[in-house]
Amino acid sequence: MRRNFTSVTEFILLGLTSRLELQIVLFLLFLAIYLVTLAGNLGMIVLIQVNAQLHKPMYFFLSHLSFVDLCFSSNVTPKMLGVFLSEKKTISYPACLVQCYFFITLVHVEIYILAVMAFDRYMAICNPLLYGSKMSKSVCTSLITGPYVYGALTGLMETMWTYNLVFCGPNEINHFYCADPPLIKLACSDTYNKELSMFVVAGCNLSFSLLIILTSYLYIVPAILKIRSTEGRHKAFSTCGSHLTAVTIFYATLFFMYLRRPSKESVEQGKMVAVFYTTVIPMLNPMIYSLRNKDVKEALTKELLGNKRFS
């Protein structure tokens, strides 16, 4: 069946709760989280740009991770905040598809940026003498371009599968944004191809990107243990620890959300996990990399003290 038969022109987002008193509290909570997310990720991007000490491949990739987290949060949170305050909690069909597209795109961009960051740590720790020449500016640009292009194409493919579904009856999405699992439950047409595509694409990409990360660390950990300097070993563990913390939080929520068939129970559970995934993780990443990374802390201190000196 073709999209032409779809009669639904807008969807109703049920959000996190229907209780008015909780909606106000949650609005203030998520507004605060969003503002911290904006400040943290924009701050990280600006810090990496202005501080020469951070003009290294690792921080080049970190600035892109912050950019993706910023986009990711901005794709979901403003609409969620609007749903808390609005009586008409609707989103148009085209806007829903656009939100789906950016969500899927940014997820795939982020998982492969995390994989690229693991490869970068492998090159820096296991091949330090070749690191400067092998991880040149052109190589870093190519490595970061791949995730963006692949993510955009994957997002387009998955959104087209959703576009071809027929929505002719119920239009209440049991979520706070247009997510595929609850959206699929509303379709009047056969959803087998879409569900299969979602499962295969999510499973393959999560597994492949995670394989890159795990393989990198299979070489990284023994190489760190061979470092004779205590300070050098501590610095290596510190940078890798930040990355592994971000990877663990991100992948755990992704596997929980997408590698299950959509059902009433899975959608309800996924909604709770998605709160953490779409709002908290983008806020946490700058903190993880700044609190556990000596270079970032030193650069931040230098910039803040420098600004105070001239103020």
Stockholm file with secondary structure:
# STOCKHOLM 1.0

chainA/1-311         MRRNFTSVTEFILLGLTSRLELQIVLFLLFLAIYLVTLAGNLGMIVLIQVNAQLHKPMYFFLSHLSFVDLCFSSNVTPKMLGVFLSEKKTISYPACLVQCYFFITLVHVEIYILAVMAFDRYMAICNPLLYGSKMSKSVCTSLITGPYVYGALTGLMETMWTYNLVFCGPNEINHFYCADPPLIKLACSDTYNKELSMFVVAGCNLSFSLLIILTSYLYIVPAILKIRSTEGRHKAFSTCGSHLTAVTIFYATLFFMYLRRPSKESVEQGKMVAVFYTTVIPMLNPMIYSLRNKDVKEALTKELLGNKRFS
#=GR chainA/1-311 SS CCGGGCCCCEEEECCSCCCHHHHHHHHHHHHHHHHHHHHHHHHHHHHHHHCGGGCSHHHHHHHHHHHHHHHHHHHHHHHHHHHHHCSSCEEEHHHHHHHHHHHHHHHHHHHHHHHHHHHHHHHHHHCHHHHHHHTCHHHHHHHHHHHHHHHHHHHHHHHHHHHTSCCCSCCEESSSSCCHHHHHTTCSSCCHHHHHHHHHHHHHHHHHHHHHHHHHHHHHHHHHHTCCCHHHHHHHHHHHHHHHHHHHHHHHHHHHHHSSCCCHHHHHHHHHHHHIIIIIHHHHHHHHHHHSCHHHHHHHHHHHHHHHHHC
#=GC SS_cons         CCGGGCCCCEEEECCSCCCHHHHHHHHHHHHHHHHHHHHHHHHHHHHHHHCGGGCSHHHHHHHHHHHHHHHHHHHHHHHHHHHHHCSSCEEEHHHHHHHHHHHHHHHHHHHHHHHHHHHHHHHHHHCHHHHHHHTCHHHHHHHHHHHHHHHHHHHHHHHHHHHTSCCCSCCEESSSSCCHHHHHTTCSSCCHHHHHHHHHHHHHHHHHHHHHHHHHHHHHHHHHHTCCCHHHHHHHHHHHHHHHHHHHHHHHHHHHHHSSCCCHHHHHHHHHHHHIIIIIHHHHHHHHHHHSCHHHHHHHHHHHHHHHHHC
//
